[in-house]
Amino acid sequence: MAQAPQAMAEQVDVVDLLTAQHSLIRDLFEEVKTAQGEAREEAFHRLRRMLAVHETAEEEVVHPIARHVLDGGDDGLVDDRLAEENEAKKMLGELEGMQPGKPDFMELLDRLRMAVLAHARSEERYEFMKLRDKTDPSTLRAMAASVKVAEAFAPTHPHAGVESATANLVAGPITALVDRVRDAVRGTSGTTDDPRS
């Protein structure tokens, strides 16, 4: 007998969830690159939101556990990922202030795309797969649920310098509220209905 969608959703582990989101992010970069005019701007808003909430959830849930569970987690492995996320947030913030139709926007977007894709590969190879090896399946499923909750309350715009779990938990709720109000006023929520998120 087929499982109900709710039961299947509860079986998704954090590695499957985040690698599916990495795939969605790759698709969103491609959409921004190929779209024109308002469609490019709308695609960029979805990409910006996805990157902001995704990285915040990783910073709040995944990286702290990886720091304590993985060999080398506290010896640079997690810090390297956080540094990459900080750089990506800086570029994403710079892109927010640019017109999507301008050539310099596309040049910076391509630099961001390359950095984000390299970051995603590093996370998948050095962090996610090792988490799967070192963590029991029920914990990985619980982490997926925690990531979804964190994403529901995460800021929707990049905030460079807020990469630690503590900084996200302290600044995150207020920042998220401000971001979501700003999105509502501008009409740019950038939500995605993709089942991978």
LOBALO-99315 format. One line per 5 residues: number of its first residue (from 1); their letters; for each residue y, x, z of N, C-alpha, C, O. Coordinates in nm, 4 decimals, m for minus. Layout:
<sites>
NUM	A	Y X Z Y X Z Y X Z Y X Z  ... .
</sites>
This chain:
<sites>
1	MAQAP	m0.1185 0.0837 0.0000 0.0000 0.0000 0.0000 0.1251 0.0884 0.0000 0.1301 0.1877 0.0727  0.2235 0.0546 m0.0785 0.3475 0.1328 m0.0875 0.4266 0.1210 0.0421 0.4258 0.0178 0.1091  0.4953 0.2308 0.0752 0.5759 0.2320 0.1968 0.7107 0.1677 0.1704 0.7644 0.1750 0.0598  0.7638 0.1054 0.2723 0.8971 0.0461 0.2629 0.9996 0.1570 0.2470 0.9781 0.2684 0.2948  1.1120 0.1277 0.1799 1.2152 0.2308 0.1620 1.2600 0.2925 0.2939 1.2840 0.4132 0.2990 .
6	QAMAE	1.2720 0.2139 0.4010 1.3146 0.2679 0.5303 1.2142 0.3706 0.5811 1.2533 0.4761 0.6310  1.0845 0.3402 0.5688 0.9815 0.4330 0.6149 0.9844 0.5617 0.5339 0.9668 0.6703 0.5891  1.0069 0.5502 0.4010 1.0149 0.6695 0.3186 1.1376 0.7517 0.3547 1.1304 0.8746 0.3572  1.2498 0.6869 0.3826 1.3723 0.7583 0.4185 1.3530 0.8359 0.5479 1.4067 0.9456 0.5630  1.2765 0.7797 0.6415 1.2542 0.8481 0.7687 1.1664 0.9712 0.7524 1.1651 1.0571 0.8406 .
11	QVDVV	1.0924 0.9824 0.6412 1.0044 1.0961 0.6196 1.0744 1.2133 0.5517 1.0179 1.3224 0.5446  1.1940 1.1934 0.5028 1.2681 1.3006 0.4366 1.3052 1.4052 0.5405 1.3590 1.3734 0.6465  1.2756 1.5299 0.5084 1.3172 1.6336 0.6032 1.4485 1.6959 0.5574 1.4954 1.6713 0.4463  1.5059 1.7757 0.6441 1.6390 1.8312 0.6200 1.6413 1.9217 0.4969 1.7413 1.9269 0.4252  1.5317 1.9927 0.4726 1.5268 2.0816 0.3560 1.5307 1.9988 0.2276 1.6059 2.0306 0.1354 .
16	DLLTA	1.4502 1.8932 0.2214 1.4519 1.8066 0.1024 1.5887 1.7426 0.0830 1.6402 1.7378 m0.0287  1.6478 1.6933 0.1920 1.7783 1.6278 0.1852 1.8853 1.7230 0.1315 1.9585 1.6887 0.0386  1.8938 1.8412 0.1897 2.0013 1.9337 0.1508 1.9795 1.9942 0.0131 2.0765 2.0160 m0.0594  1.8550 2.0222 m0.0255 1.8333 2.0741 m0.1606 1.8619 1.9657 m0.2645 1.9092 1.9969 m0.3738  1.8341 1.8389 m0.2327 1.8710 1.7299 m0.3239 2.0230 1.7205 m0.3354 2.0758 1.6953 m0.4437 .
21	QHSLI	2.0932 1.7408 m0.2240 2.2393 1.7393 m0.2293 2.2917 1.8582 m0.3099 2.3916 1.8448 m0.3804  2.2267 1.9731 m0.3008 2.2668 2.0870 m0.3835 2.2536 2.0512 m0.5313 2.3385 2.0888 m0.6121  2.1496 1.9802 m0.5663 2.1313 1.9361 m0.7050 2.2434 1.8407 m0.7471 2.2967 1.8511 m0.8576  2.2782 1.7489 m0.6587 2.3884 1.6567 m0.6865 2.5196 1.7340 m0.7045 2.5984 1.7020 m0.7935  2.5427 1.8333 m0.6223 2.6648 1.9148 m0.6330 2.6686 1.9849 m0.7687 2.7735 1.9888 m0.8331 .
26	RDLFE	2.5555 2.0402 m0.8128 2.5506 2.1022 m0.9466 2.5874 1.9990 m1.0533 2.6636 2.0288 m1.1453  2.5332 1.8777 m1.0408 2.5642 1.7720 m1.1375 2.7126 1.7356 m1.1348 2.7733 1.7129 m1.2395  2.7706 1.7302 m1.0149 2.9123 1.6953 m1.0037 3.0013 1.8034 m1.0649 3.1020 1.7717 m1.1283  2.9658 1.9297 m1.0470 3.0418 2.0365 m1.1129 3.0386 2.0166 m1.2645 3.1413 2.0300 m1.3309  2.9231 1.9852 m1.3183 2.9096 1.9637 m1.4624 2.9924 1.8434 m1.5073 3.0546 1.8457 m1.6135 .
31	EVKTA	2.9923 1.7391 m1.4256 3.0705 1.6197 m1.4586 3.2202 1.6518 m1.4626 3.2907 1.6079 m1.5535  3.2680 1.7277 m1.3652 3.4097 1.7653 m1.3639 3.4420 1.8496 m1.4870 3.5450 1.8306 m1.5516  3.3537 1.9414 m1.5177 3.3759 2.0320 m1.6312 3.3849 1.9575 m1.7636 3.4668 1.9923 m1.8487  3.3016 1.8555 m1.7820 3.2959 1.7879 m1.9120 3.3871 1.6662 m1.9227 3.4149 1.6198 m2.0332  3.4336 1.6143 m1.8101 3.5194 1.4950 m1.8132 3.6607 1.5316 m1.8581 3.6998 1.6484 m1.8567 .
36	QGEAR	3.7356 1.4302 m1.8976 3.8741 1.4478 m1.9413 3.9638 1.3510 m1.8657 3.9182 1.2456 m1.8214  4.0899 1.3860 m1.8508 4.1907 1.2961 m1.7948 4.1562 1.2445 m1.6567 4.1157 1.3201 m1.5683  4.1732 1.1125 m1.6396 4.1483 1.0501 m1.5097 4.0025 1.0631 m1.4670 3.9729 1.0725 m1.3479  3.9121 1.0637 m1.5636 3.7694 1.0774 m1.5315 3.7429 1.2132 m1.4655 3.6603 1.2229 m1.3747  3.8128 1.3175 m1.5107 3.7963 1.4495 m1.4480 3.8507 1.4465 m1.3054 3.7887 1.5003 m1.2137 .
41	EEAFH	3.9656 1.3843 m1.2874 4.0242 1.3765 m1.1541 3.9318 1.2999 m1.0581 3.9112 1.3424 m0.9445  3.8770 1.1881 m1.1037 3.7852 1.1100 m1.0206 3.6587 1.1888 m0.9890 3.6103 1.1857 m0.8758  3.6051 1.2593 m1.0879 3.4851 1.3413 m1.0654 3.5157 1.4524 m0.9658 3.4330 1.4841 m0.8803  3.6345 1.5116 m0.9769 3.6712 1.6167 m0.8820 3.6813 1.5613 m0.7408 3.6385 1.6272 m0.6461  3.7363 1.4427 m0.7245 3.7453 1.3828 m0.5905 3.6058 1.3608 m0.5313 3.5849 1.3832 m0.4120 .
46	RLRRM	3.5114 1.3175 m0.6131 3.3739 1.3003 m0.5641 3.3130 1.4347 m0.5260 3.2463 1.4464 m0.4232  3.3362 1.5364 m0.6093 3.2862 1.6706 m0.5800 3.3480 1.7242 m0.4519 3.2771 1.7756 m0.3655  3.4796 1.7126 m0.4391 3.5499 1.7612 m0.3202 3.4952 1.6963 m0.1947 3.4687 1.7640 m0.0953  3.4783 1.5651 m0.1993 3.4269 1.4932 m0.0829 3.2842 1.5373 m0.0508 3.2512 1.5635 0.0649  3.2007 1.5454 m0.1527 3.0614 1.5844 m0.1318 3.0528 1.7230 m0.0696 2.9778 1.7438 0.0258 .
51	LAVHE	3.1284 1.8171 m0.1227 3.1263 1.9531 m0.0680 3.1754 1.9550 0.0765 3.1164 2.0219 0.1614  3.2817 1.8828 0.1043 3.3385 1.8836 0.2398 3.2413 1.8266 0.3420 3.2196 1.8875 0.4468  3.1829 1.7114 0.3138 3.0938 1.6500 0.4128 2.9615 1.7259 0.4224 2.9055 1.7398 0.5311  2.9122 1.7743 0.3101 2.7865 1.8500 0.3075 2.7978 1.9769 0.3918 2.7125 2.0041 0.4762  2.9031 2.0536 0.3683 2.9191 2.1793 0.4419 2.9422 2.1542 0.5907 2.8899 2.2276 0.6745 .
56	TAEEE	3.0188 2.0527 0.6238 3.0417 2.0212 0.7649 2.9100 1.9893 0.8347 2.8846 2.0377 0.9450  2.8270 1.9087 0.7711 2.6978 1.8731 0.8319 2.6091 1.9960 0.8484 2.5424 2.0113 0.9507  2.6082 2.0828 0.7489 2.5301 2.2069 0.7634 2.5822 2.2896 0.8808 2.5043 2.3443 0.9589  2.7135 2.2979 0.8919 2.7748 2.3777 0.9988 2.7472 2.3200 1.1373 2.7335 2.3945 1.2343  2.7391 2.1878 1.1464 2.7164 2.1235 1.2757 2.5689 2.1183 1.3144 2.5355 2.1289 1.4324 .
61	VVHPI	2.4810 2.1022 1.2168 2.3400 2.0766 1.2471 2.2493 2.1943 1.2102 2.1744 2.2433 1.2947  2.2553 2.2393 1.0863 2.1561 2.3338 1.0348 2.1814 2.4770 1.0802 2.0909 2.5422 1.1322  2.3018 2.5261 1.0613 2.3287 2.6661 1.0937 2.3061 2.6991 1.2417 2.2500 2.8046 1.2715  2.3473 2.6134 1.3353 2.3201 2.6472 1.4762 2.1697 2.6589 1.5073 2.1287 2.7457 1.5842  2.0896 2.5725 1.4481 1.9451 2.5808 1.4708 1.8888 2.7051 1.4029 1.8066 2.7760 1.4610 .
66	ARHVL	1.9330 2.7319 1.2796 1.8869 2.8513 1.2085 1.9239 2.9780 1.2850 1.8466 3.0738 1.2874  2.0396 2.9790 1.3463 2.0847 3.0954 1.4227 1.9857 3.1285 1.5344 1.9629 3.2456 1.5648  1.9269 3.0251 1.5956 1.8382 3.0468 1.7102 1.6903 3.0545 1.6727 1.6114 3.1160 1.7446  1.6524 2.9931 1.5617 1.5106 2.9841 1.5268 1.4661 3.0956 1.4326 1.3536 3.1442 1.4437  1.5516 3.1362 1.3414 1.5114 3.2299 1.2369 1.5300 3.3748 1.2787 1.6245 3.4093 1.3497 .
71	DGGDD	1.4384 3.4585 1.2335 1.4539 3.6029 1.2517 1.5789 3.6453 1.1759 1.5919 3.6171 1.0568  1.6691 3.7114 1.2428 1.7941 3.7537 1.1805 1.8994 3.6453 1.1764 2.0091 3.6683 1.1256  1.8689 3.5282 1.2283 1.9641 3.4175 1.2259 2.0933 3.4504 1.2967 2.2013 3.4088 1.2549  2.0811 3.5257 1.4046 2.2000 3.5634 1.4812 2.2491 3.7031 1.4459 2.3424 3.7541 1.5079  2.1861 3.7650 1.3462 2.2225 3.9012 1.3051 2.2788 3.9044 1.1635 2.2515 3.9976 1.0879 .
76	GLVDD	2.3562 3.8047 1.1279 2.4232 3.8064 0.9988 2.3797 3.6978 0.9025 2.4592 3.6565 0.8180  2.2574 3.6502 0.9119 2.2092 3.5501 0.8160 2.2982 3.4272 0.8155 2.3436 3.3847 0.7092  2.3239 3.3694 0.9312 2.4083 3.2505 0.9399 2.5548 3.2867 0.9190 2.6279 3.2136 0.8522  2.5978 3.3982 0.9755 2.7379 3.4394 0.9583 2.7733 3.4604 0.8113 2.8846 3.4292 0.7690  2.6796 3.5128 0.7340 2.7037 3.5296 0.5899 2.7246 3.3943 0.5221 2.8132 3.3802 0.4379 .
81	RLAEE	2.6434 3.2949 0.5584 2.6590 3.1618 0.4997 2.7933 3.1008 0.5404 2.8608 3.0388 0.4583  2.8320 3.1185 0.6671 2.9601 3.0640 0.7135 3.0779 3.1289 0.6414 3.1753 3.0615 0.6079  3.0691 3.2590 0.6176 3.1761 3.3283 0.5437 3.1859 3.2746 0.4013 3.2959 3.2555 0.3494  3.0711 3.2501 0.3381 3.0712 3.1935 0.2030 3.1340 3.0541 0.2030 3.2099 3.0193 0.1126  3.1019 2.9753 0.3044 3.1574 2.8398 0.3138 3.3085 2.8440 0.3337 3.3809 2.7618 0.2775 .
86	NEAKK	3.3563 2.9392 0.4134 3.4999 2.9537 0.4346 3.5707 2.9865 0.3031 3.6743 2.9276 0.2722  3.5162 3.0785 0.2271 3.5767 3.1144 0.0982 3.5764 2.9957 0.0024 3.6741 2.9721 m0.0687  3.4660 2.9212 0.0009 3.4592 2.8038 m0.0866 3.5622 2.6987 m0.0460 3.6240 2.6356 m0.1317  3.5803 2.6803 0.0836 3.6794 2.5833 0.1310 3.8200 2.6249 0.0895 3.9024 2.5400 0.0556  3.8476 2.7538 0.0919 3.9792 2.8022 0.0493 4.0021 2.7709 m0.0984 4.1084 2.7216 m0.1363 .
91	MLGEL	3.9021 2.7996 m0.1813 3.9164 2.7713 m0.3246 3.9275 2.6213 m0.3492 4.0087 2.5775 m0.4307  3.8463 2.5426 m0.2793 3.8499 2.3977 m0.2961 3.9855 2.3420 m0.2543 4.0393 2.2527 m0.3198  4.0405 2.3949 m0.1453 4.1732 2.3533 m0.1013 4.2805 2.3869 m0.2035 4.3728 2.3086 m0.2261  4.2677 2.5034 m0.2649 4.3623 2.5429 m0.3690 4.3507 2.4498 m0.4902 4.4516 2.4119 m0.5497  4.2287 2.4136 m0.5260 4.2072 2.3224 m0.6382 4.2677 2.1857 m0.6121 4.3158 2.1207 m0.7049 .
96	EGMQP	4.2661 2.1409 m0.4871 4.3233 2.0105 m0.4529 4.4706 2.0015 m0.4891 4.5203 1.8938 m0.5221  4.5402 2.1138 m0.4831 4.6827 2.1137 m0.5119 4.7166 2.1351 m0.6580 4.8339 2.1466 m0.6936  4.6151 2.1406 m0.7430 4.6371 2.1687 m0.8849 4.6111 2.0444 m0.9700 4.5424 1.9518 m0.9270  4.6652 2.0437 m1.0878 4.6399 1.9361 m1.1837 4.5085 1.9650 m1.2564 4.4942 2.0721 m1.3155  4.4119 1.8720 m1.2536 4.2815 1.8957 m1.3157 4.2854 1.9230 m1.4659 4.1895 1.9780 m1.5202 .
101	GKPDF	4.3919 1.8867 m1.5333 4.3993 1.9097 m1.6768 4.4483 2.0480 m1.7148 4.4461 2.0838 m1.8326  4.4920 2.1255 m1.6187 4.5486 2.2576 m1.6481 4.4387 2.3632 m1.6621 4.3358 2.3548 m1.5952  4.4602 2.4630 m1.7492 4.3598 2.5687 m1.7684 4.3298 2.6466 m1.6396 4.2150 2.6841 m1.6159  4.4313 2.6713 m1.5567 4.4053 2.7475 m1.4335 4.3162 2.6687 m1.3375 4.2442 2.7281 m1.2573  4.3206 2.5354 m1.3450 4.2311 2.4530 m1.2649 4.0866 2.4804 m1.3056 4.0004 2.5020 m1.2203 .
106	MELLD	4.0610 2.4795 m1.4352 3.9245 2.4994 m1.4831 3.8748 2.6410 m1.4537 3.7565 2.6603 m1.4258  3.9634 2.7391 m1.4598 3.9239 2.8765 m1.4271 3.8829 2.8876 m1.2805 3.7796 2.9468 m1.2493  3.9627 2.8313 m1.1911 3.9302 2.8356 m1.0487 3.8076 2.7504 m1.0188 3.7245 2.7876 m0.9360  3.7961 2.6357 m1.0861 3.6780 2.5512 m1.0676 3.5511 2.6283 m1.1039 3.4501 2.6168 m1.0345  3.5550 2.7061 m1.2109 3.4375 2.7832 m1.2513 3.4053 2.8910 m1.1473 3.2884 2.9152 m1.1175 .
111	RLRMA	3.5080 2.9553 m1.0925 3.4845 3.0544 m0.9854 3.4228 2.9875 m0.8630 3.3312 3.0417 m0.8011  3.4742 2.8685 m0.8287 3.4182 2.7939 m0.7162 3.2737 2.7550 m0.7459 3.1867 2.7684 m0.6599  3.2483 2.7073 m0.8663 3.1125 2.6676 m0.9040 3.0148 2.7841 m0.8879 2.9065 2.7677 m0.8317  3.0530 2.8995 m0.9365 2.9651 3.0169 m0.9263 2.9414 3.0541 m0.7796 2.8292 3.0867 m0.7410  3.0459 3.0492 m0.6991 3.0330 3.0832 m0.5574 2.9465 2.9811 m0.4834 2.8620 3.0183 m0.4020 .
116	VLAHA	2.9675 2.8539 m0.5113 2.8910 2.7479 m0.4439 2.7446 2.7535 m0.4844 2.6569 2.7376 m0.3995  2.7163 2.7758 m0.6119 2.5775 2.7823 m0.6560 2.5059 2.9039 m0.5980 2.3888 2.8952 m0.5610  2.5752 3.0166 m0.5900 2.5155 3.1350 m0.5265 2.4908 3.1085 m0.3780 2.3874 3.1477 m0.3239  2.5837 3.0435 m0.3139 2.5704 3.0071 m0.1726 2.4508 2.9142 m0.1529 2.3719 2.9331 m0.0602  2.4373 2.8152 m0.2386 2.3256 2.7202 m0.2277 2.1920 2.7922 m0.2444 2.0972 2.7651 m0.1706 .
121	RSEER	2.1841 2.8845 m0.3416 2.0600 2.9608 m0.3601 2.0278 3.0425 m0.2360 1.9121 3.0498 m0.1947  2.1294 3.1042 m0.1760 2.1074 3.1828 m0.0542 2.0600 3.0951 0.0606 1.9678 3.1316 0.1335  2.1231 2.9793 0.0765 2.0793 2.8872 0.1817 1.9343 2.8464 0.1599 1.8534 2.8504 0.2526  1.9019 2.8072 0.0374 1.7669 2.7602 0.0091 1.6636 2.8700 0.0324 1.5570 2.8452 0.0887  1.6960 2.9911 m0.0112 1.5998 3.1017 m0.0010 1.5912 3.1602 0.1390 1.4812 3.1800 0.1907 .
126	YEFMK	1.7050 3.1882 0.2012 1.7053 3.2628 0.3271 1.7097 3.1753 0.4513 1.6789 3.2212 0.5613  1.7476 3.0502 0.4340 1.7642 2.9649 0.5516 1.6701 2.8441 0.5472 1.5887 2.8264 0.6378  1.6802 2.7623 0.4448 1.6063 2.6363 0.4427 1.4546 2.6558 0.4406 1.3829 2.5945 0.5198  1.4058 2.7405 0.3504 1.2609 2.7589 0.3408 1.2043 2.8226 0.4675 1.0928 2.7913 0.5091  1.2810 2.9110 0.5278 1.2359 2.9734 0.6524 1.2399 2.8730 0.7676 1.1551 2.8767 0.8568 .
131	LRDKT	1.3377 2.7843 0.7653 1.3403 2.6770 0.8654 1.2159 2.5904 0.8533 1.1549 2.5529 0.9534  1.1796 2.5598 0.7317 1.0598 2.4781 0.7097 0.9350 2.5493 0.7642 0.8464 2.4854 0.8212  0.9291 2.6799 0.7466 0.8136 2.7564 0.7961 0.8103 2.7655 0.9482 0.7027 2.7686 1.0078  0.9270 2.7698 1.0111 0.9349 2.7949 1.1556 0.9550 2.6686 1.2393 0.9538 2.6756 1.3622  0.9732 2.5546 1.1753 1.0085 2.4320 1.2484 0.9079 2.3230 1.2151 0.8666 2.3090 1.0999 .
136	DPSTL	0.8687 2.2464 1.3147 0.7698 2.1414 1.2919 0.8313 2.0268 1.2113 0.9524 2.0053 1.2160  0.7471 1.9531 1.1368 0.7964 1.8466 1.0484 0.8788 1.7391 1.1196 0.9758 1.6895 1.0622  0.8439 1.7023 1.2405 0.9214 1.5979 1.3088 1.0625 1.6462 1.3404 1.1576 1.5682 1.3343  1.0767 1.7737 1.3741 1.2102 1.8297 1.3990 1.2914 1.8330 1.2701 1.4108 1.8030 1.2709  1.2274 1.8692 1.1600 1.2974 1.8719 1.0312 1.3432 1.7322 0.9904 1.4509 1.7168 0.9327 .
141	RAMAA	1.2630 1.6310 1.0195 1.3041 1.4929 0.9904 1.4199 1.4511 1.0819 1.5138 1.3846 1.0381  1.4120 1.4905 1.2077 1.5218 1.4591 1.3005 1.6504 1.5290 1.2570 1.7590 1.4723 1.2686  1.6383 1.6513 1.2073 1.7554 1.7229 1.1571 1.8167 1.6501 1.0384 1.9390 1.6434 1.0261  1.7324 1.5954 0.9507 1.7836 1.5190 0.8351 1.8640 1.3997 0.8836 1.9717 1.3714 0.8311  1.8121 1.3297 0.9840 1.8851 1.2152 1.0389 2.0176 1.2604 1.0996 2.1192 1.1926 1.0844 .
146	SVKVA	2.0169 1.3742 1.1680 2.1405 1.4273 1.2280 2.2413 1.4662 1.1210 2.3613 1.4444 1.1377  2.1933 1.5235 1.0115 2.2820 1.5596 0.9005 2.3492 1.4342 0.8445 2.4691 1.4357 0.8170  2.2739 1.3272 0.8277 2.3314 1.2033 0.7743 2.4388 1.1471 0.8670 2.5419 1.0983 0.8207  2.4147 1.1540 0.9976 2.5160 1.1076 1.0936 2.6392 1.1975 1.0855 2.7519 1.1482 1.0812  2.6182 1.3280 1.0834 2.7312 1.4216 1.0752 2.8129 1.3971 0.9493 2.9359 1.4024 0.9532 .
151	EAFAP	2.7459 1.3705 0.8379 2.8175 1.3444 0.7132 2.8995 1.2160 0.7198 3.0066 1.2073 0.6598  2.8498 1.1176 0.7917 2.9218 0.9904 0.8033 3.0547 1.0068 0.8761 3.1468 0.9277 0.8559  3.0650 1.1091 0.9607 3.1864 1.1304 1.0398 3.2608 1.2583 1.0018 3.3542 1.2984 1.0713  3.2207 1.3217 0.8936 3.2785 1.4498 0.8541 3.4110 1.4324 0.7803 3.4351 1.3289 0.7182  3.4966 1.5340 0.7876 3.6179 1.5336 0.7050 3.5808 1.5276 0.5568 3.4755 1.5768 0.5163 .
156	THPHA	3.6671 1.4680 0.4776 3.6400 1.4523 0.3345 3.7187 1.5511 0.2485 3.7123 1.5472 0.1257  3.7922 1.6388 0.3145 3.8681 1.7439 0.2464 3.8309 1.8768 0.3099 3.7882 1.8804 0.4253  3.8466 1.9861 0.2358 3.8110 2.1167 0.2911 3.9111 2.1601 0.3983 4.0316 2.1373 0.3868  3.8578 2.2229 0.5019 3.9412 2.2779 0.6096 3.8891 2.4171 0.6407 3.8043 2.4352 0.7281  3.9411 2.5154 0.5677 3.8972 2.6536 0.5864 3.9266 2.6985 0.7282 4.0292 2.6631 0.7863 .
161	GVESA	3.8350 2.7772 0.7832 3.8506 2.8280 0.9187 3.7829 2.7406 1.0224 3.7811 2.7745 1.1407  3.7269 2.6282 0.9791 3.6564 2.5381 1.0711 3.5095 2.5384 1.0281 3.4584 2.4382 0.9782  3.4420 2.6528 1.0483 3.3044 2.6636 1.0036 3.2019 2.6610 1.1169 3.0830 2.6433 1.0904  3.2435 2.6778 1.2400 3.1449 2.6773 1.3480 3.1156 2.5348 1.3921 3.1965 2.4443 1.3722  2.9994 2.5163 1.4521 2.9631 2.3837 1.5028 3.0647 2.3378 1.6058 3.1053 2.2216 1.6055 .
166	TANLV	3.1061 2.4278 1.6937 3.2029 2.3924 1.7981 3.3354 2.3505 1.7372 3.3923 2.2486 1.7763  3.3849 2.4280 1.6419 3.5131 2.3948 1.5781 3.5035 2.2605 1.5061 3.5966 2.1802 1.5114  3.3919 2.2365 1.4393 3.3739 2.1080 1.3712 3.3690 1.9926 1.4699 3.4261 1.8866 1.4442  3.3018 2.0119 1.5821 3.2906 1.9037 1.6794 3.4225 1.8766 1.7500 3.4512 1.7624 1.7858  3.5034 1.9809 1.7705 3.6327 1.9628 1.8364 3.7355 1.9048 1.7396 3.8015 1.8055 1.7705 .
171	AGPIT	3.7487 1.9667 1.6232 3.8519 1.9248 1.5276 3.8039 1.8164 1.4316 3.8843 1.7405 1.3776  3.6743 1.8097 1.4107 3.6177 1.7222 1.3094 3.6551 1.5762 1.3171 3.7006 1.5209 1.2170  3.6382 1.5095 1.4326 3.6659 1.3653 1.4356 3.8100 1.3297 1.3996 3.8336 1.2350 1.3246  3.9044 1.4037 1.4516 4.0452 1.3749 1.4209 4.0746 1.4090 1.2752 4.1408 1.3327 1.2049  4.0254 1.5231 1.2309 4.0462 1.5644 1.0926 3.9829 1.4653 0.9962 4.0415 1.4308 0.8936 .
176	ALVDR	3.8626 1.4198 1.0301 3.7943 1.3225 0.9444 3.8736 1.1924 0.9355 3.8867 1.1344 0.8277  3.9257 1.1476 1.0476 4.0049 1.0250 1.0483 4.1285 1.0402 0.9602 4.1596 0.9520 0.8801  4.1988 1.1524 0.9753 4.3178 1.1782 0.8941 4.2802 1.1830 0.7460 4.3484 1.1239 0.6622  4.1699 1.2544 0.7137 4.1264 1.2641 0.5743 4.0930 1.1280 0.5158 4.1317 1.0972 0.4031  4.0215 1.0468 0.5919 3.9773 0.9172 0.5408 4.0946 0.8200 0.5253 4.0953 0.7382 0.4333 .
181	VRDAV	4.1924 0.8284 0.6135 4.3133 0.7469 0.5978 4.3884 0.7926 0.4731 4.4335 0.7105 0.3933  4.4013 0.9237 0.4572 4.4691 0.9788 0.3388 4.3980 0.9350 0.2109 4.4630 0.8990 0.1128  4.2652 0.9380 0.2118 4.1890 0.8936 0.0952 4.2131 0.7458 0.0662 4.2305 0.7061 m0.0490  4.2140 0.6654 0.1717 4.2344 0.5210 0.1546 4.3722 0.4916 0.0975 4.3859 0.4074 0.0088  4.4745 0.5605 0.1477 4.6108 0.5404 0.0999 4.6216 0.5797 m0.0466 4.6871 0.5113 m0.1252 .
186	RGTSG	4.5572 0.6897 m0.0829 4.5626 0.7369 m0.2214 4.4616 0.6672 m0.3113 4.4671 0.6806 m0.4336  4.3699 0.5933 m0.2515 4.2665 0.5273 m0.3309 4.1659 0.6247 m0.3887 4.1125 0.6022 m0.4973  4.1393 0.7350 m0.3154 4.0500 0.8397 m0.3668 3.9381 0.8693 m0.2684 3.9210 0.9840 m0.2273  3.8631 0.7698 m0.2306 3.7564 0.7948 m0.1330 3.6519 0.8906 m0.1863 3.5924 0.9661 m0.1094  3.6283 0.8890 m0.3169 3.5354 0.9833 m0.3752 3.3936 0.9653 m0.3267 3.3172 1.0619 m0.3237 .
191	TTDDP	3.3567 0.8466 m0.2893 3.2214 0.8241 m0.2400 3.1224 0.8379 m0.3536 3.1562 0.8195 m0.4705  3.0006 0.8703 m0.3176 2.8935 0.8762 m0.4157 2.7865 0.7781 m0.3737 2.7593 0.7624 m0.2546  2.7266 0.7133 m0.4686 2.6170 0.6215 m0.4415 2.4845 0.6846 m0.4768 2.3842 0.6144 m0.4902  2.4819 0.8149 m0.4921 2.3604 0.8849 m0.5297 2.2581 0.8778 m0.4162 2.2932 0.9029 m0.3010  2.1350 0.8449 m0.4456 2.0345 0.8330 m0.3412 2.0007 0.9644 m0.2735 1.9387 0.9641 m0.1671 .
196	RS	2.0397 1.0766 m0.3321 2.0108 1.2068 m0.2701 2.1020 1.2350 m0.1534 2.0732 1.3237 m0.0731  2.2129 1.1608 m0.1415 2.3080 1.1899 m0.0337 2.2757 1.1132 0.0906 2.3458 1.1259 0.1910 .
</sites>
